[in-house]
Structure formats: C-alpha cells, structure tokens
Amino acid sequence: MTKIAALTLALLTLAPVTAMANSIDDRQANQAAKIERGRQTGSVTWTEGIKLRAEQRKIARTEAQLKSDGYLSQSDKRKLTKMQNKAAKDIYAEKHDGLRRVDWLPRVGK
C-alpha cells in the first residue's frame, strides 16, 4: 500500500514539471492557431494579423534567448507567461473589436 502511495505522490509531483516544459510551446501554437482562425473567419483583419504575429515572433525570440543556456528559470517562465497572457488578451481584443474583413473581399496575406 505504501509503495502505491509513494508512486502516486512521485507521479503527481513530476506531472506539473513536464506539463510546464511543454505548455509554453503548446500555448504558443494555440495562440498562432487562434490568430489563423480569426484571419479565416474575417474577425482578425490583415493588419491586425500582422501585429499579432509580430507579437508571437517576439515571444519566440525571447524564449530562444532565455533558453540559450539550455535552461529556463522560474523567473524566465514567469516572463514568458506574462508575455503570453498579454498576447492572449490582444488576440481576444482584436477578434472581438468589431472590425471585420468585408465578406466579399478575398482574404489577402498570410
């Protein structure tokens, strides 16, 4: 019984570590997909998409710089999380600001 409890405790303590390692990249991919869906539906205009993708590139550059030593400290993770939180708010704001691509115009750009 104690072996099962010890194993469960070990798995529960390791799960957040592995989840955090992937969550930054997963969240980045999720935000990029949201921007693309907004572009496809027209709720994110071409210029808004450019701005939002530039913000995503800035986060990726910052992550690469912080990972240059092969390790992300807790303060590095907090900084990236803060940047991603701001990006998420920006994506939401642009998708819900009422500006839309005119339906009869073709989608232009990436």
C-alpha positions in Angstrom: 0.0 0.0 0.0 2.8 2.5 0.8 4.5 1.7 -2.5 1.4 2.7 -4.3 1.1 5.9 -2.3 4.7 6.7 -2.9 4.4 6.1 -6.6 1.3 8.2 -6.9 3.0 11.0 -5.0 6.0 10.8 -7.3 3.8 10.9 -10.4 1.8 13.9 -9.1 5.0 15.9 -8.4 6.5 15.1 -11.8 3.4 15.8 -13.8 3.5 19.7 -13.4 7.2 19.8 -14.3 6.7 18.0 -17.6 3.5 19.9 -18.3 5.2 23.3 -17.8 8.0 22.3 -20.1 5.6 21.8 -23.0 3.0 24.4 -22.0 4.9 27.4 -23.3 5.3 25.9 -26.8 1.8 24.4 -26.7 0.3 27.8 -25.8 2.4 29.5 -28.5 1.0 27.0 -31.1 -2.6 27.5 -29.7 -2.3 31.3 -30.0 -1.0 31.0 -33.5 -4.0 28.8 -34.4 -6.4 31.3 -32.9 -4.9 34.1 -35.0 -5.2 32.0 -38.1 -8.8 31.1 -37.4 -9.6 34.7 -36.8 -8.0 35.5 -40.2 -10.0 32.8 -41.9 -13.3 33.9 -40.4 -12.6 37.6 -41.0 -12.7 38.6 -37.3 -9.0 39.4 -37.5 -8.1 41.8 -40.3 -4.9 41.7 -42.3 -3.2 44.5 -40.3 -4.3 43.0 -37.0 -2.9 39.7 -38.1 0.4 41.3 -38.9 0.6 42.9 -35.4 -0.5 39.7 -33.6 2.0 37.5 -35.5 4.8 40.0 -34.7 3.9 39.7 -31.1 4.2 35.9 -31.3 7.6 36.2 -33.0 8.8 38.5 -30.2 7.7 35.9 -27.7 9.5 33.1 -29.6 12.7 35.3 -29.9 12.6 36.0 -26.2 12.1 32.3 -25.4 15.1 31.4 -27.6 17.3 34.0 -25.9 16.2 32.7 -22.4 16.8 29.1 -23.4 20.3 29.9 -24.9 21.9 28.5 -21.7 19.8 25.4 -22.1 17.6 26.1 -19.0 14.5 28.2 -18.2 14.5 29.5 -14.7 11.3 30.2 -12.8 11.7 34.0 -13.5 12.2 33.2 -17.2 9.0 31.1 -17.2 7.1 33.9 -15.4 8.3 36.4 -18.0 7.2 34.2 -20.9 3.9 33.5 -19.2 3.3 37.2 -18.7 4.1 37.9 -22.4 1.7 35.1 -23.5 -1.0 36.4 -21.2 -0.7 39.8 -22.8 -0.8 38.2 -26.3 -3.9 36.2 -25.4 -5.6 39.4 -24.3 -4.5 41.1 -27.5 -5.8 38.3 -29.7 -9.2 38.3 -27.9 -9.4 42.1 -28.2 -8.7 42.0 -31.9 -11.1 39.2 -32.6 -13.9 41.0 -30.7 -13.3 44.6 -31.7 -16.0 44.7 -34.4 -13.5 45.2 -37.2 -14.0 42.6 -39.9 -12.8 41.9 -43.4 -15.6 42.7 -45.8 -17.1 39.3 -46.8 -17.0 39.9 -50.5 -13.3 40.8 -50.4 -10.9 37.9 -50.8 -8.6 37.0 -47.9 -5.2 38.6 -48.6 -1.8 37.8 -47.0 -0.8 35.1 -44.6 
